[in-house]
Amino acid sequence: MIQQASLSHAQTHWLDYLAKADQFNTWVFSQIEPYLGDRVLEIGCGTGNFTIHLAQHCRHLTAVDLDADYVATARSRLPQAPQVEFLTGDATQMHWDDPFDTVILLDVLEHIEQDAEFLHRLRNLLTPGGRLILKVPAGQRLYSSLDANVGHYRRYNKTSLAQILDAAQLTPETLRYFNLAGIPGWWVNGSLLKRTVPSSGQVGLFNRLVPLFKAIEDQIEPPRGLSLIAIASPTHL
């Protein structure tokens, strides 16, 4: 079993890499920005790599993370943002009195054992017409040391994610693979070389090539991807 300290260390490595991957972050954000509402809940904000984007596109943002140090870092990156509220805590145990137009989990759901149950609770936080936005790792065959080292319970495919959304009484309006080009590097590092994190050089090279990958996926929806992106709304029963 991987110890919690090791999980935290690996997660910090990934967040540090992501903080420098500006073109990749912009690409991810471009996929979700059209669906944002005025009141947004970001679960698993980490060190604020996407919080800084979200804060510019909504009227009020609540950003939550389990790690107090991550929350402190995220807060330091948005010192002049009164519309952003930062909270430290376990989102699976937290309660909110006011509804949200948008609830966002970017690479978070795979860390939660009871994923469908949690999504159902989040569904009940949405305003009429509200949306849940998910980005999750795709392809269970790609599950490797890279996943285990950061505490992933699973990876998803379109069928499994659609089933979980259905169980949570959510209907996807968008469910698509994302980042086809990331698959080879993930497989080589995790399945072949058994690494727990890639090198910073690899991440930097990938980030520089993002404009090319984005241009291709803007024209042709990929049949597979390193991730899945879902935009879902409450099912009308």
VMD Tcl script that draws the C-alpha trace (Angstrom):
set ca {
  {0.00 0.00 0.00}
  {1.27 3.46 -0.88}
  {1.64 5.66 2.19}
  {-0.20 8.99 2.44}
  {3.09 10.91 2.59}
  {4.15 9.34 -0.70}
  {0.79 10.17 -2.29}
  {1.08 13.80 -1.19}
  {4.64 14.04 -2.49}
  {3.67 12.66 -5.89}
  {0.62 14.89 -6.12}
  {2.77 17.92 -5.35}
  {5.13 16.94 -8.18}
  {2.21 16.81 -10.60}
  {0.79 20.14 -9.45}
  {4.21 21.77 -9.82}
  {4.51 20.41 -13.35}
  {1.00 21.58 -14.18}
  {1.72 25.07 -12.87}
  {4.39 25.40 -15.57}
  {2.29 23.83 -18.33}
  {0.57 27.07 -19.29}
  {-0.43 26.04 -22.80}
  {-1.87 22.75 -21.59}
  {-3.87 24.50 -18.86}
  {-5.26 26.96 -21.39}
  {-6.22 24.07 -23.66}
  {-8.07 22.28 -20.86}
  {-9.81 25.47 -19.81}
  {-10.95 26.14 -23.38}
  {-12.91 22.88 -23.21}
  {-14.91 23.91 -20.15}
  {-15.15 27.71 -20.30}
  {-18.31 27.81 -22.49}
  {-20.24 25.89 -19.82}
  {-19.43 28.02 -16.77}
  {-22.19 29.75 -14.85}
  {-22.08 32.66 -12.41}
  {-21.68 30.66 -9.20}
  {-19.02 27.98 -9.43}
  {-17.79 25.31 -7.02}
  {-14.34 23.90 -7.79}
  {-13.64 20.67 -5.91}
  {-9.97 19.76 -5.63}
  {-8.51 23.15 -6.50}
  {-4.97 22.04 -5.64}
  {-2.52 24.92 -5.88}
  {-4.86 26.96 -8.06}
  {-3.68 26.07 -11.56}
  {-7.25 26.26 -12.87}
  {-8.66 28.45 -10.11}
  {-6.83 31.43 -11.59}
  {-8.65 30.85 -14.89}
  {-12.05 30.19 -13.31}
  {-11.88 33.35 -11.21}
  {-11.86 35.46 -14.37}
  {-15.02 33.90 -15.79}
  {-17.55 33.72 -12.98}
  {-19.22 36.03 -10.48}
  {-18.44 33.91 -7.42}
  {-16.08 30.96 -7.05}
  {-15.77 28.58 -4.12}
  {-12.50 26.62 -4.31}
  {-12.06 23.60 -2.04}
  {-9.16 21.27 -1.35}
  {-8.27 18.72 1.32}
  {-4.68 19.96 1.64}
  {-4.26 23.19 3.63}
  {-0.87 23.93 2.07}
  {-2.33 23.67 -1.42}
  {-5.17 26.00 -0.49}
  {-2.69 28.51 0.94}
  {-0.70 28.44 -2.30}
  {-3.85 28.86 -4.39}
  {-4.96 31.79 -2.24}
  {-1.55 33.47 -2.63}
  {-1.94 33.35 -6.40}
  {-5.20 35.34 -6.22}
  {-4.56 38.04 -3.61}
  {-6.94 40.53 -5.24}
  {-9.95 38.33 -5.94}
  {-12.78 39.05 -3.47}
  {-15.13 36.93 -5.56}
  {-13.16 33.79 -4.65}
  {-13.75 31.90 -1.40}
  {-11.16 29.28 -0.42}
  {-12.04 26.38 1.86}
  {-9.96 23.57 3.30}
  {-11.73 20.28 3.90}
  {-12.92 16.94 2.59}
  {-15.52 17.75 -0.05}
  {-17.12 14.32 0.38}
  {-18.03 15.37 3.92}
  {-18.83 19.04 3.37}
  {-22.26 20.64 3.01}
  {-23.35 23.84 1.27}
  {-26.52 25.81 1.89}
  {-26.56 27.70 -1.40}
  {-26.77 26.10 -4.86}
  {-24.22 26.48 -7.65}
  {-24.61 27.01 -11.38}
  {-21.52 24.90 -12.05}
  {-19.65 22.23 -10.09}
  {-16.20 21.32 -11.42}
  {-13.95 18.34 -10.72}
  {-10.78 18.30 -12.82}
  {-8.87 15.06 -12.25}
  {-10.56 14.53 -8.89}
  {-13.30 11.89 -9.28}
  {-10.78 9.07 -9.75}
  {-9.53 9.75 -6.19}
  {-12.97 9.10 -4.69}
  {-13.91 5.51 -3.93}
  {-17.68 5.98 -3.99}
  {-17.75 8.08 -7.13}
  {-21.40 7.68 -8.17}
  {-22.65 8.41 -4.66}
  {-20.54 11.55 -4.48}
  {-21.74 12.76 -7.88}
  {-25.33 12.29 -6.80}
  {-24.72 14.57 -3.82}
  {-23.16 17.15 -6.11}
  {-26.11 16.88 -8.48}
  {-28.34 18.13 -5.69}
  {-26.21 21.28 -5.37}
  {-26.96 22.43 -8.91}
  {-29.39 25.20 -9.78}
  {-32.04 24.53 -12.45}
  {-30.10 24.43 -15.70}
  {-26.83 23.97 -13.79}
  {-23.99 21.78 -15.00}
  {-21.42 19.39 -13.59}
  {-18.04 19.48 -15.36}
  {-15.70 16.50 -15.13}
  {-12.23 15.72 -16.42}
  {-11.09 12.21 -15.55}
  {-8.28 9.86 -16.66}
  {-9.33 7.54 -19.47}
  {-8.48 3.96 -20.39}
  {-8.28 1.39 -17.60}
  {-5.59 -0.46 -19.57}
  {-3.38 2.58 -19.04}
  {-3.65 2.26 -15.26}
  {-0.07 2.08 -13.99}
  {2.40 3.19 -11.36}
  {1.68 6.80 -12.39}
  {-1.94 6.36 -11.29}
  {-1.28 4.32 -8.17}
  {1.32 6.79 -6.94}
  {-1.21 9.63 -6.76}
  {-4.07 7.57 -5.33}
  {-6.23 6.87 -8.38}
  {-8.82 4.17 -7.78}
  {-9.54 3.79 -11.49}
  {-9.50 5.17 -15.00}
  {-12.69 5.52 -17.06}
  {-14.03 4.96 -20.55}
  {-17.12 6.48 -22.14}
  {-19.31 3.55 -21.13}
  {-18.22 3.38 -17.49}
  {-18.44 7.13 -17.00}
  {-21.87 7.28 -18.64}
  {-23.06 4.52 -16.30}
  {-21.79 6.38 -13.24}
  {-23.43 9.61 -14.39}
  {-26.69 7.74 -14.94}
  {-26.48 6.22 -11.45}
  {-26.01 9.75 -10.10}
  {-29.07 10.94 -12.07}
  {-26.99 13.09 -14.38}
  {-27.31 13.26 -18.15}
  {-24.23 14.08 -20.25}
  {-24.63 16.66 -22.97}
  {-20.93 16.28 -23.82}
  {-18.82 13.18 -23.28}
  {-15.62 13.15 -25.29}
  {-12.08 11.89 -25.21}
  {-9.34 14.47 -24.82}
  {-5.58 14.52 -25.37}
  {-4.89 11.57 -27.67}
  {-1.25 12.60 -27.94}
  {-0.69 12.09 -24.23}
  {-1.30 8.34 -24.38}
  {2.13 7.15 -25.62}
  {4.08 9.08 -23.01}
  {1.81 7.90 -20.21}
  {2.14 4.26 -21.32}
  {5.92 4.41 -21.70}
  {6.48 6.11 -18.34}
  {3.94 4.14 -16.32}
  {3.53 0.71 -17.90}
  {6.91 0.21 -19.55}
  {9.37 2.10 -17.35}
  {7.31 1.84 -14.12}
  {7.97 5.44 -13.22}
  {5.91 7.21 -10.58}
  {6.23 10.66 -12.19}
  {7.46 11.71 -15.64}
  {10.46 13.97 -16.07}
  {9.99 17.73 -16.06}
  {11.64 17.81 -19.51}
  {8.95 15.54 -20.94}
  {6.19 17.68 -19.49}
  {7.83 20.83 -20.85}
  {8.17 19.36 -24.34}
  {4.54 18.23 -24.33}
  {3.45 21.70 -23.24}
  {5.30 23.29 -26.16}
  {3.56 20.94 -28.60}
  {0.06 21.64 -27.25}
  {-0.90 24.11 -30.02}
  {-0.41 21.32 -32.57}
  {-2.40 18.78 -30.54}
  {-5.18 21.29 -29.97}
  {-5.41 22.19 -33.65}
  {-5.84 18.52 -34.55}
  {-8.48 17.80 -31.90}
  {-10.38 20.97 -32.82}
  {-10.85 19.45 -36.27}
  {-11.21 15.75 -35.48}
  {-12.71 14.35 -32.28}
  {-10.23 11.73 -31.05}
  {-11.42 8.10 -30.78}
  {-9.35 7.71 -27.61}
  {-7.64 10.03 -25.19}
  {-5.60 10.21 -22.03}
  {-8.63 11.91 -20.46}
  {-12.39 12.14 -20.74}
  {-14.31 15.39 -20.44}
  {-17.98 15.30 -19.48}
  {-20.52 18.11 -19.20}
  {-23.66 16.84 -17.46}
  {-26.88 18.22 -16.04}
  {-29.50 16.74 -13.68}
  {-31.70 14.11 -15.26}
  {-35.37 15.09 -15.38}
  {-37.20 12.27 -13.66}
}
mol new
graphics top color blue
foreach p $ca { graphics top sphere $p radius 0.5 }
foreach p [lrange $ca 0 end-1] q [lrange $ca 1 end] { graphics top cylinder $p $q radius 0.2 }
display resetview
